[in-house]
Amino acid sequence: MEAHAIFEHDQRVSERMRRFVVPGIVLIAAIEALVILIVVSLTGPGLVGIALTALAILASLVLMLSMRVRIQVDDGLYSLQLWPFPFRSRVPRESITQAYVREVRPLRQYGGWGVRTRRRDVLYSVGGTTAVTVEFHRNGTPRKLSVTTDRSDELLAALSA
């Protein structure tokens, strides 16, 4: 029997995060370009190195802006995945003891964005500060799983259904 999806959402990189990340990558690209110019002026032309560096910068920008957290709640399972990476967390719904909305500071509390861990606490974040946190037990150990989302009320309702 196939599980019925109660809630599905792809949380994309927030606008605030885009405003923060893009200038940072541009600054890094400018510094790398300056270093490349210095190296080229000292060692001679190296167009392949310049092209590869530019390509790496562009690829990292595209990757950062295309990241998203896939959130799914079905009849028996709550799952999160940081796309396009294979990082995934799955929690059987019957093991969830509590679910609530809270404010988080991903950079300050967890050291950044993406999939971040702190002891038995895992955060999936692509920007934003409003998170849904579930507390559950795995092998008798209490754990927390949080995700920042702009649809926190809907996710909380789906987890409570």
PyMOL CGO cylinders between C-alpha atoms (Angstrom):
from pymol import cmd
from pymol.cgo import CYLINDER

trace = [
    CYLINDER, 0.00, 0.00, 0.00, 1.39, 3.37, -1.01, 0.3, 1, 1, 1, 1, 1, 1,
    CYLINDER, 1.39, 3.37, -1.01, 1.52, 6.16, 1.58, 0.3, 1, 1, 1, 1, 1, 1,
    CYLINDER, 1.52, 6.16, 1.58, -0.74, 9.15, 1.05, 0.3, 1, 1, 1, 1, 1, 1,
    CYLINDER, -0.74, 9.15, 1.05, 1.11, 12.49, 1.05, 0.3, 1, 1, 1, 1, 1, 1,
    CYLINDER, 1.11, 12.49, 1.05, -0.41, 14.88, 3.57, 0.3, 1, 1, 1, 1, 1, 1,
    CYLINDER, -0.41, 14.88, 3.57, 2.06, 17.73, 2.98, 0.3, 1, 1, 1, 1, 1, 1,
    CYLINDER, 2.06, 17.73, 2.98, 4.72, 18.33, 0.32, 0.3, 1, 1, 1, 1, 1, 1,
    CYLINDER, 4.72, 18.33, 0.32, 6.80, 21.46, -0.14, 0.3, 1, 1, 1, 1, 1, 1,
    CYLINDER, 6.80, 21.46, -0.14, 10.11, 22.44, -1.73, 0.3, 1, 1, 1, 1, 1, 1,
    CYLINDER, 10.11, 22.44, -1.73, 11.56, 25.23, 0.43, 0.3, 1, 1, 1, 1, 1, 1,
    CYLINDER, 11.56, 25.23, 0.43, 13.83, 27.24, -1.85, 0.3, 1, 1, 1, 1, 1, 1,
    CYLINDER, 13.83, 27.24, -1.85, 16.66, 29.59, -0.93, 0.3, 1, 1, 1, 1, 1, 1,
    CYLINDER, 16.66, 29.59, -0.93, 15.08, 32.67, 0.66, 0.3, 1, 1, 1, 1, 1, 1,
    CYLINDER, 15.08, 32.67, 0.66, 15.29, 36.10, -0.93, 0.3, 1, 1, 1, 1, 1, 1,
    CYLINDER, 15.29, 36.10, -0.93, 17.21, 37.37, 2.08, 0.3, 1, 1, 1, 1, 1, 1,
    CYLINDER, 17.21, 37.37, 2.08, 19.72, 34.54, 1.67, 0.3, 1, 1, 1, 1, 1, 1,
    CYLINDER, 19.72, 34.54, 1.67, 20.11, 35.39, -2.03, 0.3, 1, 1, 1, 1, 1, 1,
    CYLINDER, 20.11, 35.39, -2.03, 20.88, 38.99, -1.14, 0.3, 1, 1, 1, 1, 1, 1,
    CYLINDER, 20.88, 38.99, -1.14, 23.50, 37.74, 1.34, 0.3, 1, 1, 1, 1, 1, 1,
    CYLINDER, 23.50, 37.74, 1.34, 25.07, 34.96, -0.75, 0.3, 1, 1, 1, 1, 1, 1,
    CYLINDER, 25.07, 34.96, -0.75, 25.36, 36.61, -4.17, 0.3, 1, 1, 1, 1, 1, 1,
    CYLINDER, 25.36, 36.61, -4.17, 27.44, 39.60, -2.98, 0.3, 1, 1, 1, 1, 1, 1,
    CYLINDER, 27.44, 39.60, -2.98, 29.64, 37.22, -0.98, 0.3, 1, 1, 1, 1, 1, 1,
    CYLINDER, 29.64, 37.22, -0.98, 30.31, 35.06, -4.02, 0.3, 1, 1, 1, 1, 1, 1,
    CYLINDER, 30.31, 35.06, -4.02, 30.98, 38.16, -6.13, 0.3, 1, 1, 1, 1, 1, 1,
    CYLINDER, 30.98, 38.16, -6.13, 33.49, 39.33, -3.52, 0.3, 1, 1, 1, 1, 1, 1,
    CYLINDER, 33.49, 39.33, -3.52, 35.19, 35.92, -3.51, 0.3, 1, 1, 1, 1, 1, 1,
    CYLINDER, 35.19, 35.92, -3.51, 35.24, 35.95, -7.32, 0.3, 1, 1, 1, 1, 1, 1,
    CYLINDER, 35.24, 35.95, -7.32, 36.85, 39.41, -7.32, 0.3, 1, 1, 1, 1, 1, 1,
    CYLINDER, 36.85, 39.41, -7.32, 39.54, 38.26, -4.88, 0.3, 1, 1, 1, 1, 1, 1,
    CYLINDER, 39.54, 38.26, -4.88, 40.18, 35.12, -6.93, 0.3, 1, 1, 1, 1, 1, 1,
    CYLINDER, 40.18, 35.12, -6.93, 40.38, 37.18, -10.13, 0.3, 1, 1, 1, 1, 1, 1,
    CYLINDER, 40.38, 37.18, -10.13, 42.95, 39.45, -8.50, 0.3, 1, 1, 1, 1, 1, 1,
    CYLINDER, 42.95, 39.45, -8.50, 45.01, 36.45, -7.39, 0.3, 1, 1, 1, 1, 1, 1,
    CYLINDER, 45.01, 36.45, -7.39, 44.80, 34.96, -10.89, 0.3, 1, 1, 1, 1, 1, 1,
    CYLINDER, 44.80, 34.96, -10.89, 45.94, 38.24, -12.44, 0.3, 1, 1, 1, 1, 1, 1,
    CYLINDER, 45.94, 38.24, -12.44, 48.93, 38.36, -10.10, 0.3, 1, 1, 1, 1, 1, 1,
    CYLINDER, 48.93, 38.36, -10.10, 49.83, 34.72, -10.83, 0.3, 1, 1, 1, 1, 1, 1,
    CYLINDER, 49.83, 34.72, -10.83, 49.44, 35.21, -14.59, 0.3, 1, 1, 1, 1, 1, 1,
    CYLINDER, 49.44, 35.21, -14.59, 51.56, 38.36, -14.55, 0.3, 1, 1, 1, 1, 1, 1,
    CYLINDER, 51.56, 38.36, -14.55, 54.31, 36.48, -12.69, 0.3, 1, 1, 1, 1, 1, 1,
    CYLINDER, 54.31, 36.48, -12.69, 54.19, 33.16, -14.56, 0.3, 1, 1, 1, 1, 1, 1,
    CYLINDER, 54.19, 33.16, -14.56, 52.82, 33.95, -18.00, 0.3, 1, 1, 1, 1, 1, 1,
    CYLINDER, 52.82, 33.95, -18.00, 49.41, 33.34, -19.59, 0.3, 1, 1, 1, 1, 1, 1,
    CYLINDER, 49.41, 33.34, -19.59, 47.34, 30.53, -18.15, 0.3, 1, 1, 1, 1, 1, 1,
    CYLINDER, 47.34, 30.53, -18.15, 43.94, 30.85, -19.79, 0.3, 1, 1, 1, 1, 1, 1,
    CYLINDER, 43.94, 30.85, -19.79, 42.93, 27.33, -18.80, 0.3, 1, 1, 1, 1, 1, 1,
    CYLINDER, 42.93, 27.33, -18.80, 43.36, 28.15, -15.11, 0.3, 1, 1, 1, 1, 1, 1,
    CYLINDER, 43.36, 28.15, -15.11, 41.40, 31.37, -15.49, 0.3, 1, 1, 1, 1, 1, 1,
    CYLINDER, 41.40, 31.37, -15.49, 38.58, 29.60, -17.34, 0.3, 1, 1, 1, 1, 1, 1,
    CYLINDER, 38.58, 29.60, -17.34, 38.41, 26.79, -14.77, 0.3, 1, 1, 1, 1, 1, 1,
    CYLINDER, 38.41, 26.79, -14.77, 38.31, 29.24, -11.88, 0.3, 1, 1, 1, 1, 1, 1,
    CYLINDER, 38.31, 29.24, -11.88, 35.54, 31.26, -13.53, 0.3, 1, 1, 1, 1, 1, 1,
    CYLINDER, 35.54, 31.26, -13.53, 33.61, 28.06, -14.20, 0.3, 1, 1, 1, 1, 1, 1,
    CYLINDER, 33.61, 28.06, -14.20, 34.03, 26.90, -10.59, 0.3, 1, 1, 1, 1, 1, 1,
    CYLINDER, 34.03, 26.90, -10.59, 32.74, 30.24, -9.30, 0.3, 1, 1, 1, 1, 1, 1,
    CYLINDER, 32.74, 30.24, -9.30, 29.74, 30.15, -11.62, 0.3, 1, 1, 1, 1, 1, 1,
    CYLINDER, 29.74, 30.15, -11.62, 28.96, 26.52, -10.74, 0.3, 1, 1, 1, 1, 1, 1,
    CYLINDER, 28.96, 26.52, -10.74, 29.07, 27.23, -7.00, 0.3, 1, 1, 1, 1, 1, 1,
    CYLINDER, 29.07, 27.23, -7.00, 26.72, 30.20, -7.46, 0.3, 1, 1, 1, 1, 1, 1,
    CYLINDER, 26.72, 30.20, -7.46, 24.23, 28.14, -9.49, 0.3, 1, 1, 1, 1, 1, 1,
    CYLINDER, 24.23, 28.14, -9.49, 24.41, 25.29, -6.98, 0.3, 1, 1, 1, 1, 1, 1,
    CYLINDER, 24.41, 25.29, -6.98, 23.86, 27.60, -4.02, 0.3, 1, 1, 1, 1, 1, 1,
    CYLINDER, 23.86, 27.60, -4.02, 20.86, 29.29, -5.62, 0.3, 1, 1, 1, 1, 1, 1,
    CYLINDER, 20.86, 29.29, -5.62, 19.25, 26.02, -6.76, 0.3, 1, 1, 1, 1, 1, 1,
    CYLINDER, 19.25, 26.02, -6.76, 19.44, 24.30, -3.36, 0.3, 1, 1, 1, 1, 1, 1,
    CYLINDER, 19.44, 24.30, -3.36, 16.17, 23.51, -1.64, 0.3, 1, 1, 1, 1, 1, 1,
    CYLINDER, 16.17, 23.51, -1.64, 14.81, 21.44, 1.18, 0.3, 1, 1, 1, 1, 1, 1,
    CYLINDER, 14.81, 21.44, 1.18, 12.18, 18.92, 0.16, 0.3, 1, 1, 1, 1, 1, 1,
    CYLINDER, 12.18, 18.92, 0.16, 9.69, 18.48, 2.98, 0.3, 1, 1, 1, 1, 1, 1,
    CYLINDER, 9.69, 18.48, 2.98, 7.21, 15.61, 2.95, 0.3, 1, 1, 1, 1, 1, 1,
    CYLINDER, 7.21, 15.61, 2.95, 4.72, 14.31, 5.47, 0.3, 1, 1, 1, 1, 1, 1,
    CYLINDER, 4.72, 14.31, 5.47, 2.70, 11.21, 4.67, 0.3, 1, 1, 1, 1, 1, 1,
    CYLINDER, 2.70, 11.21, 4.67, 0.61, 8.76, 6.67, 0.3, 1, 1, 1, 1, 1, 1,
    CYLINDER, 0.61, 8.76, 6.67, 3.57, 7.18, 8.44, 0.3, 1, 1, 1, 1, 1, 1,
    CYLINDER, 3.57, 7.18, 8.44, 6.71, 9.19, 7.70, 0.3, 1, 1, 1, 1, 1, 1,
    CYLINDER, 6.71, 9.19, 7.70, 8.15, 12.70, 7.99, 0.3, 1, 1, 1, 1, 1, 1,
    CYLINDER, 8.15, 12.70, 7.99, 11.10, 13.26, 5.66, 0.3, 1, 1, 1, 1, 1, 1,
    CYLINDER, 11.10, 13.26, 5.66, 13.48, 16.08, 4.75, 0.3, 1, 1, 1, 1, 1, 1,
    CYLINDER, 13.48, 16.08, 4.75, 16.04, 16.18, 1.94, 0.3, 1, 1, 1, 1, 1, 1,
    CYLINDER, 16.04, 16.18, 1.94, 18.57, 18.85, 1.01, 0.3, 1, 1, 1, 1, 1, 1,
    CYLINDER, 18.57, 18.85, 1.01, 18.37, 18.80, -2.79, 0.3, 1, 1, 1, 1, 1, 1,
    CYLINDER, 18.37, 18.80, -2.79, 20.49, 18.17, -4.93, 0.3, 1, 1, 1, 1, 1, 1,
    CYLINDER, 20.49, 18.17, -4.93, 22.53, 16.36, -2.26, 0.3, 1, 1, 1, 1, 1, 1,
    CYLINDER, 22.53, 16.36, -2.26, 21.73, 12.90, -0.89, 0.3, 1, 1, 1, 1, 1, 1,
    CYLINDER, 21.73, 12.90, -0.89, 21.36, 14.18, 2.70, 0.3, 1, 1, 1, 1, 1, 1,
    CYLINDER, 21.36, 14.18, 2.70, 18.03, 12.90, 3.98, 0.3, 1, 1, 1, 1, 1, 1,
    CYLINDER, 18.03, 12.90, 3.98, 16.34, 12.51, 7.35, 0.3, 1, 1, 1, 1, 1, 1,
    CYLINDER, 16.34, 12.51, 7.35, 13.33, 10.26, 7.90, 0.3, 1, 1, 1, 1, 1, 1,
    CYLINDER, 13.33, 10.26, 7.90, 11.33, 10.06, 11.08, 0.3, 1, 1, 1, 1, 1, 1,
    CYLINDER, 11.33, 10.06, 11.08, 8.44, 7.62, 11.59, 0.3, 1, 1, 1, 1, 1, 1,
    CYLINDER, 8.44, 7.62, 11.59, 5.49, 9.77, 12.65, 0.3, 1, 1, 1, 1, 1, 1,
    CYLINDER, 5.49, 9.77, 12.65, 4.62, 7.49, 15.57, 0.3, 1, 1, 1, 1, 1, 1,
    CYLINDER, 4.62, 7.49, 15.57, 8.04, 8.25, 17.14, 0.3, 1, 1, 1, 1, 1, 1,
    CYLINDER, 8.04, 8.25, 17.14, 7.38, 12.03, 17.16, 0.3, 1, 1, 1, 1, 1, 1,
    CYLINDER, 7.38, 12.03, 17.16, 6.66, 13.16, 20.72, 0.3, 1, 1, 1, 1, 1, 1,
    CYLINDER, 6.66, 13.16, 20.72, 6.31, 16.90, 20.08, 0.3, 1, 1, 1, 1, 1, 1,
    CYLINDER, 6.31, 16.90, 20.08, 6.19, 19.37, 17.17, 0.3, 1, 1, 1, 1, 1, 1,
    CYLINDER, 6.19, 19.37, 17.17, 6.36, 23.15, 17.45, 0.3, 1, 1, 1, 1, 1, 1,
    CYLINDER, 6.36, 23.15, 17.45, 7.36, 26.37, 15.66, 0.3, 1, 1, 1, 1, 1, 1,
    CYLINDER, 7.36, 26.37, 15.66, 10.38, 28.31, 16.88, 0.3, 1, 1, 1, 1, 1, 1,
    CYLINDER, 10.38, 28.31, 16.88, 12.73, 31.04, 15.77, 0.3, 1, 1, 1, 1, 1, 1,
    CYLINDER, 12.73, 31.04, 15.77, 16.27, 29.98, 14.86, 0.3, 1, 1, 1, 1, 1, 1,
    CYLINDER, 16.27, 29.98, 14.86, 19.44, 31.80, 13.84, 0.3, 1, 1, 1, 1, 1, 1,
    CYLINDER, 19.44, 31.80, 13.84, 21.13, 29.27, 11.52, 0.3, 1, 1, 1, 1, 1, 1,
    CYLINDER, 21.13, 29.27, 11.52, 24.46, 31.07, 11.36, 0.3, 1, 1, 1, 1, 1, 1,
    CYLINDER, 24.46, 31.07, 11.36, 24.67, 31.92, 15.06, 0.3, 1, 1, 1, 1, 1, 1,
    CYLINDER, 24.67, 31.92, 15.06, 23.17, 28.73, 16.54, 0.3, 1, 1, 1, 1, 1, 1,
    CYLINDER, 23.17, 28.73, 16.54, 24.28, 26.09, 14.02, 0.3, 1, 1, 1, 1, 1, 1,
    CYLINDER, 24.28, 26.09, 14.02, 27.22, 27.67, 12.19, 0.3, 1, 1, 1, 1, 1, 1,
    CYLINDER, 27.22, 27.67, 12.19, 25.59, 28.10, 8.79, 0.3, 1, 1, 1, 1, 1, 1,
    CYLINDER, 25.59, 28.10, 8.79, 23.01, 26.84, 6.33, 0.3, 1, 1, 1, 1, 1, 1,
    CYLINDER, 23.01, 26.84, 6.33, 22.36, 23.51, 4.65, 0.3, 1, 1, 1, 1, 1, 1,
    CYLINDER, 22.36, 23.51, 4.65, 22.27, 20.44, 6.89, 0.3, 1, 1, 1, 1, 1, 1,
    CYLINDER, 22.27, 20.44, 6.89, 23.76, 21.41, 10.24, 0.3, 1, 1, 1, 1, 1, 1,
    CYLINDER, 23.76, 21.41, 10.24, 24.10, 19.29, 13.36, 0.3, 1, 1, 1, 1, 1, 1,
    CYLINDER, 24.10, 19.29, 13.36, 24.54, 20.16, 17.00, 0.3, 1, 1, 1, 1, 1, 1,
    CYLINDER, 24.54, 20.16, 17.00, 24.72, 17.11, 19.27, 0.3, 1, 1, 1, 1, 1, 1,
    CYLINDER, 24.72, 17.11, 19.27, 21.37, 15.35, 18.77, 0.3, 1, 1, 1, 1, 1, 1,
    CYLINDER, 21.37, 15.35, 18.77, 19.80, 18.34, 17.00, 0.3, 1, 1, 1, 1, 1, 1,
    CYLINDER, 19.80, 18.34, 17.00, 19.74, 18.55, 13.18, 0.3, 1, 1, 1, 1, 1, 1,
    CYLINDER, 19.74, 18.55, 13.18, 18.72, 21.65, 11.18, 0.3, 1, 1, 1, 1, 1, 1,
    CYLINDER, 18.72, 21.65, 11.18, 17.86, 21.80, 7.49, 0.3, 1, 1, 1, 1, 1, 1,
    CYLINDER, 17.86, 21.80, 7.49, 18.02, 25.43, 6.37, 0.3, 1, 1, 1, 1, 1, 1,
    CYLINDER, 18.02, 25.43, 6.37, 18.24, 27.36, 3.11, 0.3, 1, 1, 1, 1, 1, 1,
    CYLINDER, 18.24, 27.36, 3.11, 17.48, 30.70, 4.76, 0.3, 1, 1, 1, 1, 1, 1,
    CYLINDER, 17.48, 30.70, 4.76, 14.80, 32.10, 6.97, 0.3, 1, 1, 1, 1, 1, 1,
    CYLINDER, 14.80, 32.10, 6.97, 14.47, 32.08, 10.73, 0.3, 1, 1, 1, 1, 1, 1,
    CYLINDER, 14.47, 32.08, 10.73, 11.10, 30.37, 11.33, 0.3, 1, 1, 1, 1, 1, 1,
    CYLINDER, 11.10, 30.37, 11.33, 11.56, 26.65, 11.90, 0.3, 1, 1, 1, 1, 1, 1,
    CYLINDER, 11.56, 26.65, 11.90, 9.37, 23.68, 12.66, 0.3, 1, 1, 1, 1, 1, 1,
    CYLINDER, 9.37, 23.68, 12.66, 11.05, 21.39, 15.17, 0.3, 1, 1, 1, 1, 1, 1,
    CYLINDER, 11.05, 21.39, 15.17, 10.02, 17.82, 15.93, 0.3, 1, 1, 1, 1, 1, 1,
    CYLINDER, 10.02, 17.82, 15.93, 11.24, 15.96, 18.98, 0.3, 1, 1, 1, 1, 1, 1,
    CYLINDER, 11.24, 15.96, 18.98, 11.41, 12.19, 18.69, 0.3, 1, 1, 1, 1, 1, 1,
    CYLINDER, 11.41, 12.19, 18.69, 13.22, 9.13, 20.01, 0.3, 1, 1, 1, 1, 1, 1,
    CYLINDER, 13.22, 9.13, 20.01, 15.51, 6.90, 17.96, 0.3, 1, 1, 1, 1, 1, 1,
    CYLINDER, 15.51, 6.90, 17.96, 16.91, 3.80, 19.69, 0.3, 1, 1, 1, 1, 1, 1,
    CYLINDER, 16.91, 3.80, 19.69, 15.82, 5.26, 23.03, 0.3, 1, 1, 1, 1, 1, 1,
    CYLINDER, 15.82, 5.26, 23.03, 17.76, 8.50, 22.49, 0.3, 1, 1, 1, 1, 1, 1,
    CYLINDER, 17.76, 8.50, 22.49, 15.88, 11.83, 22.36, 0.3, 1, 1, 1, 1, 1, 1,
    CYLINDER, 15.88, 11.83, 22.36, 16.56, 13.82, 19.18, 0.3, 1, 1, 1, 1, 1, 1,
    CYLINDER, 16.56, 13.82, 19.18, 15.40, 17.01, 17.44, 0.3, 1, 1, 1, 1, 1, 1,
    CYLINDER, 15.40, 17.01, 17.44, 14.91, 17.66, 13.74, 0.3, 1, 1, 1, 1, 1, 1,
    CYLINDER, 14.91, 17.66, 13.74, 14.24, 21.22, 12.54, 0.3, 1, 1, 1, 1, 1, 1,
    CYLINDER, 14.24, 21.22, 12.54, 13.57, 22.77, 9.15, 0.3, 1, 1, 1, 1, 1, 1,
    CYLINDER, 13.57, 22.77, 9.15, 13.25, 26.45, 8.27, 0.3, 1, 1, 1, 1, 1, 1,
    CYLINDER, 13.25, 26.45, 8.27, 10.21, 27.04, 6.10, 0.3, 1, 1, 1, 1, 1, 1,
    CYLINDER, 10.21, 27.04, 6.10, 7.87, 29.81, 5.07, 0.3, 1, 1, 1, 1, 1, 1,
    CYLINDER, 7.87, 29.81, 5.07, 4.94, 27.38, 5.46, 0.3, 1, 1, 1, 1, 1, 1,
    CYLINDER, 4.94, 27.38, 5.46, 5.48, 26.53, 9.13, 0.3, 1, 1, 1, 1, 1, 1,
    CYLINDER, 5.48, 26.53, 9.13, 1.80, 26.61, 10.11, 0.3, 1, 1, 1, 1, 1, 1,
    CYLINDER, 1.80, 26.61, 10.11, 0.82, 24.19, 7.33, 0.3, 1, 1, 1, 1, 1, 1,
    CYLINDER, 0.82, 24.19, 7.33, 3.69, 21.83, 8.16, 0.3, 1, 1, 1, 1, 1, 1,
    CYLINDER, 3.69, 21.83, 8.16, 2.82, 21.88, 11.86, 0.3, 1, 1, 1, 1, 1, 1,
    CYLINDER, 2.82, 21.88, 11.86, -0.83, 21.12, 11.04, 0.3, 1, 1, 1, 1, 1, 1,
    CYLINDER, -0.83, 21.12, 11.04, 0.21, 18.21, 8.80, 0.3, 1, 1, 1, 1, 1, 1,
    CYLINDER, 0.21, 18.21, 8.80, 2.45, 16.77, 11.52, 0.3, 1, 1, 1, 1, 1, 1,
    CYLINDER, 2.45, 16.77, 11.52, -0.39, 17.06, 14.04, 0.3, 1, 1, 1, 1, 1, 1,
    CYLINDER, -0.39, 17.06, 14.04, -2.96, 15.41, 11.74, 0.3, 1, 1, 1, 1, 1, 1,
]
cmd.load_cgo(trace, "trace")
